[in-house]
Amino acid sequence: MTTEKNRRAPSRRPSAKASGFSSRSEGRSPGPRGTDSRSSDGRRPESSSDRPRDTGRGEPARGTRRPPARDGQAAPVRDRPYVMAAARIEQVRSVLGEVLQWEYPADAVLSHWFRAHPKLGSRDRGEVADAVFDVLRNLRRYRQFAEIGMGPAARRLAILGLSNVFSKDVLNQGLDEAEQGWLEHVLRINVAALSRAVRASLPDWLDERLSQLDDADALVDALNSTAPLDIRVNPLKVERDAMLATLRTGPALRFDPEPTPYSPWGIRLQGRPPVNRWPMFENGEIEVQDEGSQILAALVGVKRGEMVIDYCAGAGGKTLLLGALMRSTGRLYAFDVSAARLARAKPRFARSGLSNIVPVVIADDNDQRVKRLRGKAHRVLVDAPCSGLGTLRRNPDLKWRQHPESLQELVDLQARILRQASRCVAPGGRLVYATCSVLPEENERQVEAFLAENPEFTLLDASKIVQDRCENLTLEGPWLAMRPDRHGTDGFFAAVLERAKPAALKSSTEGGSQAQDGSS
Ligand SMILES: C[S@@+](CC[C@H](N)C(=O)[O-])C[C@H]1O[C@@H](n2cnc3c(N)ncnc32)[C@H](O)[C@@H]1O
């Protein structure tokens, strides 16, 4: 009963001073964040893959770390007397009581709960968070297991979550005899014999939809796993190789920094490093961003001096990379309807050293500033609000928070945003539509419907365009479709659409349909 987080620390660590790390870098999890991530408005909360963690998942769990192996043999799990097992079960049960109401995203609930329990240290928080997320990942199966036997189901869920965090002996110290027997029994159940929906803990509607995708089993398994943490360098400030060298000679070495395979700016870290306490984060040299999200920004293909709109900029994950790729020249509008999200982007913009970003809170419909930019932008990115189902590795609660009705609302919203944003694209300019979903109705079908209504746009081959910046990435095209089972990233989708120049439009439509944006 150990987790993949049982990584051994390197035996010798260079001094913090020599590496440029402050001793704080090994410190506690980051502080609170806004609570407007409530997504009962049918909008996906921003992917936490693009945000530093503040959910207590910053340190490996106590009672699970192994001391260094001797003579090539793994050392036994350290089973020190552990008076906290009973308390920890109650803590996890208490958090689950709030999370399972599905009113707020799980990481927001955790942050809130940790603020209300300030005496817990970073390892305590890590254990609680790991157990809660394990329950969310396996909820359907655990609920079935919890029904076997006596006692409150919520406590049994907490015990199951902690069974993947603590060793058996440590956990047993918090269990009575009946609970120990029940746990032994359910952990012996042959999971492989269960239906996929139960085994992988998916609601039926989602299992059905995912089963229609290629290699569905591999995708489902990958979405149900835990993810590493990707960061990226700010190309305006530092080269990736230089940053890798710094990380490898400092305390970050124990998080195994490696270059990401496809993005030229990415660095992958294992475990849950407290990145946002590191000096290179505070001075804007690195940002947290999943490799897939970095690739989407690359796909926009921005150039120096252009006018670019990031139409759904949120907390600025992609805006930051776009701005750096424009070398802080031209003008990059960061639009969003959420003032709170844009407010969270502002400190990131400030750290980055970029001076070309113009954040603008826009109205949901009929915004005058958007109208003024009709037909003017060289590039428009629509990183649309979506189900977020490509990010289940990091946000497993989304499979329980989404349902077919909320999905349909999102599909309608995406179509509306795509239509509005497309009006800003200049003739010959490009519109990039992206989601972090793996569902065709939010992706391919959405783009096909848009193209059918907007003949002045043509679909370009995203797989070829992305190779300009990510040469190792070979995709089928014409879409950009990243998957955790194939690429080790979150699930992302993107399409690149080019707006015809007036002459081309005239000849292709032979005087037929007109551009529908009012700018023609
Ligand atoms: C997927 S998130 C964006 C994430 C962001 N691009 C990043 O990389 O961090 C989608 C965003 O769309 C915004 N949004 C929702 N409706 C919108 C609309 N009608 N116009 C513009 N933005 C909208 C949401 O507030 C949310 O921040």
The ligand as an SDF file (V2000), in Angstrom:
LIG
                    3D

 27 29  0  0  0  0  0  0  0  0999 V2000
  -10.2750   27.4120  -20.0360 C   0  0  0  0  0  0  0  0  0  0  0  0
  -10.4350   28.8530  -19.1330 S   0  0  0  0  0  0  0  0  0  0  0  0
   -9.0990   29.8150  -19.7120 C   0  0  0  0  0  0  0  0  0  0  0  0
   -7.7520   29.3800  -19.2010 C   0  0  0  0  0  0  0  0  0  0  0  0
   -6.6350   30.3050  -19.6150 C   0  0  0  0  0  0  0  0  0  0  0  0
   -6.5990   30.5410  -21.0510 N   0  0  0  0  0  0  0  0  0  0  0  0
   -5.2820   29.8010  -19.1690 C   0  0  0  0  0  0  0  0  0  0  0  0
   -4.5080   29.3090  -20.0010 O   0  0  0  0  0  0  0  0  0  0  0  0
   -5.0000   29.9030  -17.9800 O   0  0  0  0  0  0  0  0  0  0  0  0
  -11.8040   29.6020  -19.9180 C   0  0  0  0  0  0  0  0  0  0  0  0
  -12.0400   31.0390  -19.5630 C   0  0  0  0  0  0  0  0  0  0  0  0
  -13.1050   31.5240  -20.3740 O   0  0  0  0  0  0  0  0  0  0  0  0
  -13.7250   32.5540  -19.6660 C   0  0  0  0  0  0  0  0  0  0  0  0
  -15.0240   32.8590  -20.3100 N   0  0  0  0  0  0  0  0  0  0  0  0
  -16.2360   32.3370  -20.0800 C   0  0  0  0  0  0  0  0  0  0  0  0
  -17.1570   32.9030  -20.8690 N   0  0  0  0  0  0  0  0  0  0  0  0
  -16.5220   33.8160  -21.6400 C   0  0  0  0  0  0  0  0  0  0  0  0
  -16.9270   34.7240  -22.6640 C   0  0  0  0  0  0  0  0  0  0  0  0
  -18.1990   34.8000  -23.0680 N   0  0  0  0  0  0  0  0  0  0  0  0
  -15.9940   35.5090  -23.2140 N   0  0  0  0  0  0  0  0  0  0  0  0
  -14.6940   35.4360  -22.8220 C   0  0  0  0  0  0  0  0  0  0  0  0
  -14.2430   34.5960  -21.8640 N   0  0  0  0  0  0  0  0  0  0  0  0
  -15.1500   33.7890  -21.2810 C   0  0  0  0  0  0  0  0  0  0  0  0
  -13.8050   32.0240  -18.2580 C   0  0  0  0  0  0  0  0  0  0  0  0
  -13.9580   33.0580  -17.3230 O   0  0  0  0  0  0  0  0  0  0  0  0
  -12.4570   31.2970  -18.1270 C   0  0  0  0  0  0  0  0  0  0  0  0
  -11.4950   32.1000  -17.5190 O   0  0  0  0  0  0  0  0  0  0  0  0
  1  2  1  0
  2  3  1  0
  2 10  1  0
  3  4  1  0
  4  5  1  0
  5  6  1  0
  5  7  1  0
  7  8  2  0
  7  9  1  0
 10 11  1  0
 11 12  1  0
 11 26  1  0
 12 13  1  0
 13 14  1  0
 13 24  1  0
 14 15  1  0
 14 23  1  0
 15 16  2  0
 16 17  1  0
 17 18  1  0
 17 23  2  0
 18 19  1  0
 18 20  2  0
 20 21  1  0
 21 22  2  0
 22 23  1  0
 24 25  1  0
 24 26  1  0
 26 27  1  0
M  CHG  2   2   1   9  -1
M  END
$$$$
